[in-house]
Amino acid sequence: MKNYLEKKLAAAEWKLLRAKCRIKEGVDTFLHDEKGDTNFVSIMLIIVIVIALAVLFKDTLTQLAQNVLGQLTDFVGD
């Protein structure tokens, strides 16, 4: 019985070691995979440009939004 349990324990340890290696390989692949990296950089650049334009034209955009909402309010009120 003791020999049987030792074999089962050794098999479980081997499976755990193999699973650990597969997880490590998966994490390494995920961290070093560069697919889509260009798209991420492009999207971030577009977001930065949009934020910069919003900051530059803040007053104009605010006035435009107020005009549109004012006209909408007048239209709905009539």
C-alpha positions as CSV (number, residue, x, y, z in Angstrom):
1,M,0.0,0.0,0.0
2,K,2.8,2.4,0.9
3,N,4.5,1.7,-2.5
4,Y,1.2,2.4,-4.3
5,L,0.8,5.8,-2.5
6,E,4.4,6.7,-3.2
7,K,3.9,6.1,-6.9
8,K,0.7,8.1,-6.9
9,L,2.4,11.0,-5.1
10,A,5.3,10.9,-7.6
11,A,2.8,10.9,-10.5
12,A,1.0,13.8,-9.0
13,E,4.2,15.7,-8.5
14,W,5.2,15.0,-12.1
15,K,1.8,16.3,-13.4
16,L,2.1,19.4,-11.2
17,L,5.6,20.1,-12.6
18,R,4.5,19.7,-16.2
19,A,1.5,22.0,-15.6
20,K,3.8,24.6,-14.0
21,C,6.1,24.4,-17.1
22,R,3.1,24.8,-19.4
23,I,1.8,27.8,-17.5
24,K,5.3,29.4,-17.5
25,E,5.6,28.9,-21.3
26,G,2.1,30.3,-21.8
27,V,2.9,33.4,-19.7
28,D,6.2,33.9,-21.5
29,T,4.6,33.6,-24.9
30,F,1.9,36.1,-23.9
31,L,4.3,38.6,-22.6
32,H,6.7,38.4,-25.5
33,D,4.2,38.0,-28.3
34,E,4.2,41.2,-30.4
35,K,1.1,40.6,-32.5
36,G,-1.1,43.7,-32.4
37,D,1.6,45.8,-30.9
38,T,1.5,48.3,-33.8
39,N,-2.3,48.6,-33.5
40,F,-2.0,49.4,-29.8
41,V,0.6,52.1,-30.5
42,S,-1.6,53.6,-33.3
43,I,-4.7,53.7,-31.1
44,M,-2.8,55.3,-28.2
45,L,-1.4,58.0,-30.7
46,I,-4.9,58.7,-32.0
47,I,-6.2,59.1,-28.4
48,V,-3.4,61.5,-27.5
49,I,-4.1,63.6,-30.7
50,V,-7.9,63.7,-29.9
51,I,-7.2,64.8,-26.3
52,A,-4.7,67.5,-27.5
53,L,-7.3,68.8,-30.0
54,A,-10.0,68.9,-27.3
55,V,-7.7,70.8,-25.0
56,L,-6.7,73.3,-27.8
57,F,-10.3,73.9,-28.8
58,K,-12.0,73.6,-25.4
59,D,-13.7,77.0,-25.5
60,T,-14.9,76.5,-29.1
61,L,-16.2,73.0,-28.3
62,T,-17.9,74.2,-25.1
63,Q,-19.7,77.0,-27.0
64,L,-20.7,74.7,-29.8
65,A,-22.2,72.2,-27.3
66,Q,-24.1,75.0,-25.5
67,N,-25.5,76.3,-28.8
68,V,-26.6,72.8,-29.9
69,L,-28.2,72.0,-26.5
70,G,-29.9,75.5,-26.4
71,Q,-31.4,74.9,-29.8
72,L,-32.5,71.4,-28.8
73,T,-34.1,72.8,-25.7
74,D,-35.9,75.5,-27.7
75,F,-37.1,72.9,-30.2
76,V,-38.4,70.5,-27.6
77,G,-40.0,73.4,-25.6
78,D,-42.0,74.5,-28.6
